[in-house]
Amino acid sequence: MSTRENNKQLETDMDEHGDMKVGCSELSLISMMAAVAMEQFTEEKEISKHLKTWLEEKYGPTWHCIVGSEYKTSFTYESKNFIKFNVGKKCITLFRHS
């Protein structure tokens, strides 16, 4: 699924058929929480920690969060548990892997 909303590019393999039953409103909530975290914290590490904690409280463990202006990644994640989007100049990658 890809969509553009308020300068946010969103990539995800999550949908209403996965374990999390994520629809557009849930994806909007996740991107909104990222924007709120970016307003509250200036350090990427703190933004990442805040989002990880929130995701684990809402959806259970084990989530990983990468926040940065520029980075390359290669990782394994559980099917239907990956989200990548931009908020401003920051890229946020969220994925679940136990």
C-alpha positions in Angstrom: 0.0 0.0 0.0 1.4 3.5 -0.9 -0.3 6.8 -0.3 0.7 10.5 -0.1 -0.8 12.5 2.8 0.5 15.9 3.8 4.0 15.4 2.4 4.2 11.9 3.9 5.1 9.0 1.7 3.9 5.8 3.2 5.0 2.2 2.4 3.6 -0.7 4.2 2.7 -4.4 3.9 0.0 -4.1 6.5 -3.6 -4.4 5.6 -7.0 -5.5 7.0 -6.1 -9.2 6.4 -3.0 -9.2 8.7 -2.8 -10.0 12.4 -3.1 -6.3 13.3 -6.1 -5.6 11.0 -4.6 -2.2 10.1 -6.8 0.1 8.0 -6.2 3.7 6.8 -7.4 5.2 10.1 -4.8 3.1 12.0 -2.0 4.1 9.6 -3.0 7.7 10.0 -2.9 7.3 13.8 0.6 5.8 13.6 1.9 8.7 11.4 0.2 11.2 13.7 1.9 9.7 16.7 5.2 10.0 14.9 4.6 13.7 14.2 3.7 14.2 17.9 6.9 12.5 19.0 8.9 14.7 16.7 7.3 17.8 18.3 8.1 16.5 21.8 11.7 15.3 21.2 14.6 16.7 19.2 16.9 13.6 19.4 16.2 10.9 16.9 16.9 8.3 19.5 14.2 9.7 21.8 11.7 9.8 18.9 12.5 6.2 18.1 12.2 5.1 21.8 8.8 6.9 22.2 7.4 5.3 19.0 8.6 1.8 19.9 7.1 2.1 23.4 3.8 3.3 22.1 3.6 0.5 19.4 4.4 -2.2 22.0 1.8 -0.8 24.4 -0.9 -0.7 21.6 0.0 -3.9 19.6 2.3 -5.9 21.8 6.0 -6.8 21.4 8.5 -6.8 19.7 8.7 -3.6 17.6 11.8 -1.8 16.3 12.0 1.8 15.2 14.5 3.6 13.0 14.4 7.4 12.7 16.7 9.5 10.6 17.3 12.0 7.9 19.2 9.5 5.7 19.9 5.8 6.3 20.1 2.5 4.5 18.7 -0.6 6.1 18.4 -4.3 5.5 16.4 -6.3 8.0 14.0 -9.2 8.5 10.5 -8.5 9.7 7.3 -10.4 10.3 4.9 -10.4 7.4 2.2 -7.7 7.6 4.3 -5.8 10.2 6.3 -3.2 8.3 5.7 0.6 7.9 8.0 3.2 6.4 7.0 6.9 6.0 8.4 10.4 6.0 7.4 13.2 8.3 9.1 16.4 7.1 12.8 15.5 6.4 12.8 12.5 8.7 12.2 8.9 7.5 10.6 6.5 10.0 10.8 2.8 9.7 8.8 0.6 12.0 8.8 -3.2 12.0 8.0 -6.1 14.2 10.4 -9.0 14.7 10.6 -11.3 17.7 
